[in-house]
Amino acid sequence: MTYTYEQVLAYEVARELISSRIADCSAEIDDEKGKVPLDMARIEELREAMTALVIERRTMDMTDDAAVRTITAKYRRGPRVGASPQAMV
């Protein structure tokens, strides 16, 4: 299997975006566990979302440029509100 440097970079960006969403789910599960009463349905929903993200990350093909672009577009985040233009460079 051969791939280009650009494909490696795009793939790593997409993987990191998915990993960030997995971390978000984990943090939200932790928040939910601190609430009284526990919302077990929400916790299970977040666990299922994490599982789906892990599978998506694991099955992503570095050489499938269209899929990598789709994943990047799906999970990217916009600039933070109040962030200075210099912070985004």
C-alpha positions as CSV (number, residue, x, y, z in Angstrom):
1,M,0.0,0.0,0.0
2,T,1.4,3.4,-0.9
3,Y,0.2,6.8,0.2
4,T,1.3,10.4,0.0
5,Y,2.6,12.7,2.7
6,E,-0.6,14.7,2.2
7,Q,-2.7,11.6,2.8
8,V,-0.9,10.9,6.0
9,L,-1.5,14.4,7.2
10,A,-5.2,14.4,6.3
11,Y,-5.6,11.0,7.9
12,E,-4.0,12.1,11.2
13,V,-6.2,15.2,11.3
14,A,-9.3,13.1,10.8
15,R,-8.1,10.6,13.5
16,E,-7.5,13.4,16.0
17,L,-10.9,15.0,15.3
18,I,-12.6,11.6,16.1
19,S,-10.4,11.2,19.1
20,S,-11.4,14.6,20.3
21,R,-15.1,13.6,20.0
22,I,-14.4,10.4,21.9
23,A,-12.9,12.5,24.7
24,D,-15.9,14.8,24.7
25,C,-18.2,11.8,25.2
26,S,-16.1,10.5,28.0
27,A,-16.1,13.9,29.7
28,E,-19.9,14.1,29.3
29,I,-20.3,10.6,30.8
30,D,-18.2,11.7,33.8
31,D,-20.4,14.8,34.2
32,E,-23.6,12.6,34.0
33,K,-22.2,10.3,36.7
34,G,-22.0,13.2,39.0
35,K,-25.6,14.1,38.7
36,V,-28.4,13.0,41.0
37,P,-30.4,11.2,39.8
38,L,-28.2,9.4,37.3
39,D,-29.6,9.5,33.7
40,M,-28.6,5.9,32.7
41,A,-30.3,6.3,29.3
42,R,-28.0,9.3,28.5
43,I,-24.9,7.5,29.8
44,E,-25.7,4.5,27.6
45,E,-26.4,6.8,24.6
46,L,-22.9,8.4,25.1
47,R,-21.3,5.0,25.4
48,E,-22.9,3.9,22.2
49,A,-21.7,7.1,20.5
50,M,-18.2,6.4,21.7
51,T,-18.3,2.9,20.4
52,A,-19.4,4.1,17.0
53,L,-16.6,6.7,17.0
54,V,-14.0,4.1,17.9
55,I,-15.2,1.8,15.1
56,E,-15.2,4.7,12.6
57,R,-11.7,5.6,13.6
58,R,-10.5,2.0,13.4
59,T,-12.0,1.4,10.0
60,M,-10.9,4.6,8.3
61,D,-8.7,4.0,5.3
62,M,-5.8,6.4,4.8
63,T,-5.9,6.1,1.1
64,D,-9.6,6.9,0.8
65,D,-9.3,10.6,0.3
66,A,-13.1,11.2,0.0
67,A,-13.8,9.4,3.2
68,V,-11.1,11.2,5.1
69,R,-12.4,14.6,3.8
70,T,-15.9,13.6,4.8
71,I,-14.8,12.7,8.3
72,T,-12.8,15.9,8.7
73,A,-15.8,18.0,7.6
74,K,-18.1,16.0,9.9
75,Y,-16.1,16.4,13.1
76,R,-14.2,19.7,12.6
77,R,-15.0,22.6,14.9
78,G,-15.3,26.2,14.1
79,P,-13.2,28.9,15.7
80,R,-13.8,29.5,19.4
81,V,-16.0,32.5,20.2
82,G,-13.8,35.3,21.5
83,A,-10.6,33.8,20.2
84,S,-8.1,36.4,18.8
85,P,-7.2,36.1,15.2
86,Q,-3.5,35.6,16.3
87,A,-4.6,32.5,18.3
88,M,-6.0,30.9,15.2
89,V,-2.8,31.2,13.2
